[in-house]
Amino acid sequence: MGTNFTHKFFFAYFKFIFLFASFWLILLFFYFLFACFFLISHPHPFFCFWGNHYGRFFFSTLPSLIVSAALFL
């Protein structure tokens, strides 16, 4: 009689869900890379009165990186 129709249906369904989810995960990954590049290129002026350039960069982007990581995890 061949393979079970229900098995083929669920296999195609989960394959579609996996492809759809992987597409959005890849899109979110590229968005995360763009957000990190934007944060590195344009540090927020928060805490810009502390320390040297590297300290200002670290303290200015740290809250933004924490929020970005929390949104993507």
Beta strands, then each sheet from edge to edge (+ up, - down):
end
